[in-house]
Amino acid sequence: MIPTHGLHLRAVLIQALRTFFIDRGYLEVDTPIRIPAPAPEAHIVPLTSEGWFLQTSPELCMKRLLAAGIPKIFQLCKCFRKGERGDRHLPEFTMLEWYGAGSDYRNLMADCEALLRHLAVALGNGGVVEWQGRRIDLAPEWERITVAEAFRRYAPCTVEEALAQDRFDAMLVEYVEPHLGMVAPTFLCDYPAVLGALARLSPTDPAVAERFELYVAGLELANGFSELVDPVEQRARFFAEQEAIRLQGRDPGPMPELFLAELVEMPQAAGIALGVDRLVMLFAGANSIDQVVAFTPDG
């Protein structure tokens, strides 16, 4: 169980998150935890609930709210992913997501910079954060590096070779992530198009998606992107993910038809998911995610 001082730090951080977005005109929303169909993703296994699913992310419902005409929204909620357990993973965890109409992934990067600086001030950290022996300065311009460049710089193979060998994730974790965000936070940008998920492709280079992940001291905190708003292309990507799930020997479940039907009304936008428990780990100086939640899956 988390120590009392840790509960206080977590509470202050969560209230500071809310203040940040409310002061910037975002509407806090609350979407269902139990849904008929999540986005099919080969690397995520959802938990079932009487024929439906516990959300792995509030993403689809929040995008439906954008399609309904609400321009700036955020949410703090519980998400669930089967089999995720370790020093940085929980099967039930807290997620922050925010979406803005008319934004792209560059706007999200600016949001992240402002948000972490806001939290550092709220928690009395004076513009820096210390984690696992690293002192990370939040003030200077944060590093932006493409996935292709990061693999050239740190990995023993190119990103194309890693994808061809189906070793992208393994190479990323072993060789690339330990170098990211060690002086200032790092945005790992422009993922290969095949890893675009629900992100739109770059209009200047369709080989990459306008997607990034945020790292501080090697800890991945967030995944954001310019949103794909083409329902035909999104359906094709979902079909590809469903086929990948079948090849794993799993049932891909139903297609999220309500989301696809309303996607045609969604404006150009950007959205991001940030792991709140990991954020608390960072500001608490904790080595394990178990140290920053009131109760672990073991009790």
C-alpha positions as CSV (number, residue, x, y, z in Angstrom):
1,M,0.0,0.0,0.0
2,I,1.2,3.5,-0.8
3,P,2.6,5.5,2.1
4,T,0.4,8.4,3.4
5,H,2.8,11.0,2.0
6,G,2.6,9.4,-1.4
7,L,-1.2,9.6,-1.3
8,H,-0.9,13.3,-0.7
9,L,1.5,13.8,-3.5
10,R,-0.7,11.9,-5.9
11,A,-3.7,13.9,-4.8
12,V,-1.9,17.2,-5.4
13,L,-0.7,16.1,-8.8
14,I,-4.1,15.0,-9.9
15,Q,-5.7,18.3,-8.8
16,A,-2.9,20.2,-10.6
17,L,-3.7,18.2,-13.8
18,R,-7.3,19.3,-13.6
19,T,-6.4,22.9,-12.9
20,F,-4.1,22.9,-15.9
21,F,-6.8,21.8,-18.4
22,I,-9.7,23.7,-16.9
23,D,-7.7,27.0,-16.9
24,R,-7.1,26.4,-20.7
25,G,-10.7,25.9,-21.5
26,Y,-10.9,22.1,-21.7
27,L,-14.1,20.4,-20.6
28,E,-13.7,17.5,-18.3
29,V,-15.7,14.5,-19.6
30,D,-16.7,11.1,-18.2
31,T,-17.2,8.2,-20.7
32,P,-18.2,4.6,-20.1
33,I,-15.6,2.1,-18.7
34,R,-17.5,-0.9,-20.1
35,I,-17.9,-0.7,-23.9
36,P,-19.2,-3.0,-26.7
37,A,-16.0,-2.9,-28.8
38,P,-12.5,-1.4,-28.2
39,A,-10.2,-0.4,-31.0
40,P,-8.5,-3.6,-32.2
41,E,-4.8,-3.5,-31.3
42,A,-2.6,-6.5,-31.7
43,H,-0.3,-5.5,-28.9
44,I,-3.1,-4.9,-26.3
45,V,-5.4,-7.6,-24.9
46,P,-8.6,-6.3,-23.4
47,L,-10.5,-7.7,-20.4
48,T,-14.0,-8.9,-21.1
49,S,-17.1,-8.1,-19.1
50,E,-20.2,-10.2,-19.8
51,G,-19.7,-10.1,-23.5
52,W,-18.5,-6.5,-23.6
53,F,-15.1,-5.1,-22.8
54,L,-13.4,-2.9,-20.1
55,Q,-11.9,0.0,-21.9
56,T,-8.2,-0.1,-22.7
57,S,-8.5,3.6,-23.3
58,P,-11.3,6.2,-23.5
59,E,-10.1,7.2,-26.9
60,L,-13.0,6.1,-29.1
61,C,-15.7,7.6,-26.9
62,M,-13.7,10.8,-26.5
63,K,-13.4,11.1,-30.3
64,R,-17.1,10.6,-30.7
65,L,-17.5,13.6,-28.4
66,L,-15.2,15.6,-30.7
67,A,-17.4,14.5,-33.6
68,A,-20.4,15.7,-31.7
69,G,-19.0,19.2,-31.6
70,I,-17.1,19.5,-28.3
71,P,-13.8,21.1,-29.3
72,K,-11.5,20.7,-26.2
73,I,-11.9,17.8,-23.8
74,F,-9.9,15.9,-21.2
75,Q,-10.5,12.9,-18.9
76,L,-8.9,11.1,-16.0
77,C,-10.1,7.5,-15.8
78,K,-9.3,3.9,-15.1
79,C,-8.2,1.6,-18.0
80,F,-7.7,-2.1,-18.1
81,R,-5.3,-4.3,-20.1
82,K,-4.9,-8.0,-19.6
83,G,-1.5,-9.4,-18.6
84,E,0.3,-6.1,-18.1
85,R,2.2,-6.4,-14.8
86,G,5.6,-5.2,-13.8
87,D,7.6,-2.3,-12.3
88,R,6.0,0.1,-14.8
89,H,2.8,-1.7,-15.7
90,L,-0.6,-2.5,-14.0
91,P,-3.6,-4.4,-15.4
92,E,-5.8,-1.6,-14.0
93,F,-4.2,1.9,-14.2
94,T,-5.1,5.6,-14.4
95,M,-5.0,7.4,-17.7
96,L,-5.1,11.1,-18.6
97,E,-6.3,11.8,-22.2
98,W,-6.9,15.1,-23.9
99,Y,-8.1,16.1,-27.4
100,G,-8.3,19.4,-29.2
101,A,-10.0,20.2,-32.5
102,G,-7.8,22.0,-34.9
103,S,-4.6,20.8,-33.3
104,D,-1.8,18.5,-34.5
105,Y,0.9,16.5,-32.8
106,R,3.1,19.6,-32.5
107,N,0.5,21.3,-30.4
108,L,0.4,18.3,-28.1
109,M,4.2,18.5,-27.6
110,A,3.8,22.1,-26.5
111,D,1.0,21.0,-24.2
112,C,3.3,18.4,-22.6
113,E,6.1,20.9,-22.0
114,A,3.7,23.3,-20.3
115,L,2.0,20.6,-18.3
116,L,5.1,19.1,-16.8
117,R,6.4,22.5,-15.9
118,H,3.1,23.4,-14.3
119,L,3.2,20.1,-12.3
120,A,6.8,20.8,-11.2
121,V,5.8,24.2,-9.8
122,A,2.7,22.8,-8.1
123,L,4.7,20.1,-6.4
124,G,7.5,22.5,-5.4
125,N,10.2,21.0,-7.6
126,G,11.4,24.3,-9.1
127,G,11.4,23.3,-12.7
128,V,13.3,20.1,-12.4
129,V,12.5,16.5,-11.7
130,E,14.9,13.8,-10.3
131,W,14.4,10.2,-11.0
132,Q,16.8,7.2,-10.6
133,G,19.8,9.4,-10.2
134,R,19.0,11.7,-13.1
135,R,18.2,15.4,-12.7
136,I,16.0,16.4,-15.7
137,D,15.7,20.1,-16.5
138,L,12.2,20.9,-17.7
139,A,13.0,24.4,-18.7
140,P,15.1,24.2,-21.9
141,E,13.7,23.2,-25.3
142,W,13.0,19.5,-25.2
143,E,14.7,17.1,-27.6
144,R,12.8,16.0,-30.7
145,I,14.2,12.9,-32.5
146,T,12.6,10.8,-35.2
147,V,12.3,7.1,-34.7
148,A,14.5,6.5,-37.8
149,E,17.2,8.7,-36.4
150,A,17.0,7.2,-32.9
151,F,17.5,3.7,-34.4
152,R,20.5,4.9,-36.4
153,R,22.0,6.5,-33.3
154,Y,21.4,3.8,-30.7
155,A,20.2,0.5,-32.2
156,P,22.3,-2.2,-33.9
157,C,20.0,-2.1,-36.9
158,T,17.8,0.3,-38.9
159,V,14.1,0.7,-38.0
160,E,13.3,-1.0,-41.4
161,E,15.3,-4.0,-40.4
162,A,13.7,-4.1,-37.0
163,L,10.3,-4.1,-38.5
164,A,11.2,-6.8,-41.1
165,Q,12.5,-9.0,-38.2
166,D,9.4,-8.3,-36.1
167,R,11.7,-6.9,-33.4
168,F,10.8,-3.3,-33.3
169,D,9.4,-3.3,-29.8
170,A,12.3,-5.4,-28.4
171,M,14.9,-3.1,-30.1
172,L,13.2,0.0,-28.9
173,V,13.1,-1.1,-25.3
174,E,16.6,-2.6,-25.1
175,Y,18.6,-0.1,-27.2
176,V,16.7,3.1,-27.7
177,E,14.6,3.9,-24.6
178,P,17.6,3.9,-22.2
179,H,19.0,6.9,-24.0
180,L,15.9,9.1,-24.1
181,G,15.1,12.0,-21.9
182,M,18.3,11.9,-19.9
183,V,19.1,15.6,-19.8
184,A,15.8,17.1,-20.8
185,P,12.6,15.3,-21.8
186,T,12.6,13.7,-25.3
187,F,9.9,13.4,-27.9
188,L,10.4,10.3,-30.0
189,C,8.6,11.4,-33.2
190,D,7.4,10.2,-36.6
191,Y,6.7,6.5,-36.2
192,P,6.7,4.2,-39.3
193,A,3.4,4.3,-41.0
194,V,2.7,0.6,-40.2
195,L,2.8,1.7,-36.5
196,G,0.5,4.6,-36.9
197,A,-2.5,3.0,-35.2
198,L,-5.1,5.8,-35.2
199,A,-2.7,8.5,-36.3
200,R,-2.8,10.3,-39.6
201,L,0.2,10.0,-42.0
202,S,2.5,12.9,-42.6
203,P,1.4,15.0,-45.6
204,T,5.0,15.6,-46.5
205,D,6.3,12.0,-45.9
206,P,3.6,9.3,-46.0
207,A,6.1,6.7,-44.9
208,V,5.7,8.0,-41.3
209,A,2.7,8.8,-39.1
210,E,2.4,12.0,-37.1
211,R,2.8,10.2,-33.8
212,F,5.2,10.7,-30.8
213,E,6.0,9.3,-27.4
214,L,7.3,11.3,-24.5
215,Y,10.2,10.0,-22.4
216,V,11.8,11.4,-19.2
217,A,14.9,9.6,-17.9
218,G,14.1,6.6,-20.1
219,L,10.5,6.4,-18.7
220,E,7.8,6.5,-21.4
221,L,5.0,8.8,-20.2
222,A,2.7,9.5,-23.1
223,N,1.7,8.6,-26.6
224,G,0.1,11.3,-28.8
225,F,-0.7,11.9,-32.5
226,S,-2.5,13.9,-35.1
227,E,-5.8,12.0,-35.5
228,L,-6.8,10.0,-38.5
229,V,-10.2,11.2,-39.5
230,D,-10.7,9.1,-42.7
231,P,-13.2,6.3,-41.8
232,V,-12.3,4.3,-44.9
233,E,-8.6,4.2,-44.1
234,Q,-9.3,3.7,-40.4
235,R,-11.5,0.7,-41.1
236,A,-8.7,-0.8,-43.3
237,R,-6.3,-0.4,-40.5
238,F,-8.7,-2.0,-38.0
239,F,-9.1,-5.0,-40.4
240,A,-5.3,-5.3,-40.5
241,E,-5.1,-5.3,-36.7
242,Q,-7.9,-7.9,-36.5
243,E,-6.0,-10.2,-38.8
244,A,-2.8,-9.7,-36.7
245,I,-4.8,-10.7,-33.6
246,R,-6.2,-13.8,-35.4
247,L,-2.6,-14.8,-36.3
248,Q,-1.9,-14.7,-32.5
249,G,-4.6,-17.2,-32.0
250,R,-7.0,-14.7,-30.4
251,D,-10.5,-13.6,-31.2
252,P,-10.3,-10.0,-32.5
253,G,-13.8,-9.2,-31.3
254,P,-16.3,-6.9,-33.0
255,M,-15.5,-3.9,-35.1
256,P,-16.2,-0.6,-33.3
257,E,-18.9,0.4,-35.8
258,L,-20.4,3.3,-33.8
259,F,-17.0,5.0,-33.7
260,L,-16.4,4.4,-37.5
261,A,-19.9,5.7,-38.3
262,E,-19.3,9.0,-36.4
263,L,-15.7,9.4,-37.5
264,V,-16.9,11.1,-40.7
265,E,-18.1,14.1,-38.5
266,M,-14.8,14.4,-36.6
267,P,-12.8,17.5,-37.2
268,Q,-9.0,17.6,-37.7
269,A,-7.7,17.1,-34.2
270,A,-4.9,15.7,-32.1
271,G,-5.1,13.6,-28.9
272,I,-2.8,12.0,-26.4
273,A,-2.8,9.4,-23.6
274,L,-0.6,10.0,-20.6
275,G,0.0,7.4,-17.8
276,V,-0.8,9.1,-14.5
277,D,0.7,6.4,-12.4
278,R,4.0,6.7,-14.2
279,L,3.8,10.5,-13.9
280,V,3.4,10.1,-10.1
281,M,6.4,7.6,-10.1
282,L,8.5,10.3,-11.8
283,F,7.6,13.1,-9.3
284,A,7.7,10.8,-6.3
285,G,11.1,9.4,-7.3
286,A,9.6,5.9,-7.0
287,N,11.3,2.8,-8.5
288,S,8.1,0.8,-9.0
289,I,4.5,1.6,-10.0
290,D,3.4,-0.3,-6.9
291,Q,4.8,2.5,-4.8
292,V,2.4,5.1,-6.2
293,V,-1.1,3.4,-6.1
294,A,-3.2,2.9,-3.0
295,F,-3.7,-0.8,-3.8
296,T,-1.9,-3.2,-6.1
297,P,-3.6,-6.1,-7.9
298,D,-2.3,-8.4,-5.2
299,G,-4.2,-6.5,-2.5
